[in-house]
């Protein structure tokens, strides 16, 4: 299935919004006792980068924006949206 440019831009926008939601919900969840980062890469970033652990996510968002014009298939970006949506949902679930 091929994607039109507008659909690609919508998917990229959703992914960037989910990145922001992931950072904010992770920060909120980590402030609770007993909660830890499950992603080893992000845990490493949190240890070594401290308060700016989210900078690699900015790099990913920039990469997504730069590749937006080259999107030809919808499923990889849809799969990423679903995965990040589940991550954010899990973080929010920890806050309840």
C-alpha positions as CSV (number, residue, x, y, z in Angstrom):
1,X,0.0,0.0,0.0
2,X,1.5,3.3,-1.0
3,X,1.0,6.6,0.8
4,X,0.2,10.0,-0.4
5,X,2.4,12.8,1.0
6,X,-0.4,14.1,3.3
7,X,-0.8,10.7,4.9
8,X,2.9,10.5,5.5
9,X,3.0,13.9,7.1
10,X,0.0,13.0,9.3
11,X,1.9,9.8,10.5
12,X,5.1,11.8,11.2
13,X,3.1,14.4,13.2
14,X,1.5,11.6,15.2
15,X,4.9,10.0,15.9
16,X,6.3,13.3,17.0
17,X,3.3,13.9,19.3
18,X,3.8,10.4,20.7
19,X,7.5,11.1,21.3
20,X,6.5,14.2,23.3
21,X,3.8,12.3,25.2
22,X,6.4,9.5,25.9
23,X,8.9,11.9,27.4
24,X,6.3,13.7,29.6
25,X,4.6,10.5,30.7
26,X,7.9,8.8,31.4
27,X,9.0,11.8,33.5
28,X,5.8,11.7,35.5
29,X,5.9,7.9,36.0
30,X,9.6,7.9,37.1
31,X,8.7,10.4,39.8
32,X,6.7,7.6,41.5
33,X,8.5,5.2,43.9
34,X,9.3,1.8,42.5
35,X,8.9,2.8,38.8
36,X,12.0,2.4,36.6
37,X,12.8,2.7,32.9
38,X,12.2,-0.6,31.1
39,X,13.9,0.4,27.9
40,X,17.7,-0.3,28.5
41,X,18.7,2.3,25.9
42,X,16.7,5.0,27.5
43,X,17.8,3.9,31.0
44,X,21.4,4.3,29.8
45,X,20.5,7.8,28.5
46,X,18.9,8.7,31.8
47,X,22.0,7.6,33.7
48,X,24.6,9.2,31.4
49,X,22.7,12.3,30.1
50,X,20.8,13.2,33.3
51,X,18.1,15.8,32.9
52,X,18.5,15.9,29.1
53,X,18.0,12.1,28.6
54,X,15.3,12.9,26.1
55,X,17.7,14.5,23.6
56,X,18.1,11.2,21.6
57,X,14.3,11.3,21.1
58,X,14.7,14.8,19.6
59,X,17.2,13.3,17.2
60,X,14.7,10.6,16.3
61,X,12.0,13.2,15.7
62,X,14.4,15.2,13.4
63,X,15.2,12.1,11.5
64,X,11.5,11.3,11.1
65,X,10.8,14.8,9.7
66,X,13.8,14.6,7.4
67,X,12.5,11.3,6.0
68,X,8.9,12.4,5.7
69,X,9.2,13.2,2.0
70,X,10.5,9.7,1.3
71,X,7.6,7.8,2.8
72,X,6.2,5.4,0.3
73,X,4.6,2.7,2.4
74,X,2.2,3.2,5.3
75,X,2.7,0.1,7.4
76,X,6.1,0.9,9.0
77,X,5.0,4.3,10.3
78,X,1.6,2.9,11.3
79,X,3.4,0.2,13.3
80,X,5.6,2.8,15.0
81,X,2.5,4.8,15.9
82,X,0.9,1.7,17.4
83,X,4.1,0.8,19.4
84,X,4.6,4.3,20.7
85,X,0.9,4.5,21.5
86,X,1.3,1.4,23.6
87,X,4.4,2.8,25.4
88,X,2.5,6.0,26.3
89,X,-0.5,4.0,27.4
90,X,1.7,1.9,29.6
91,X,3.3,5.0,31.1
92,X,-0.1,6.6,31.7
93,X,-1.3,3.4,33.3
94,X,1.5,3.7,35.9
95,X,0.2,7.1,36.9
96,X,-3.3,5.8,37.9
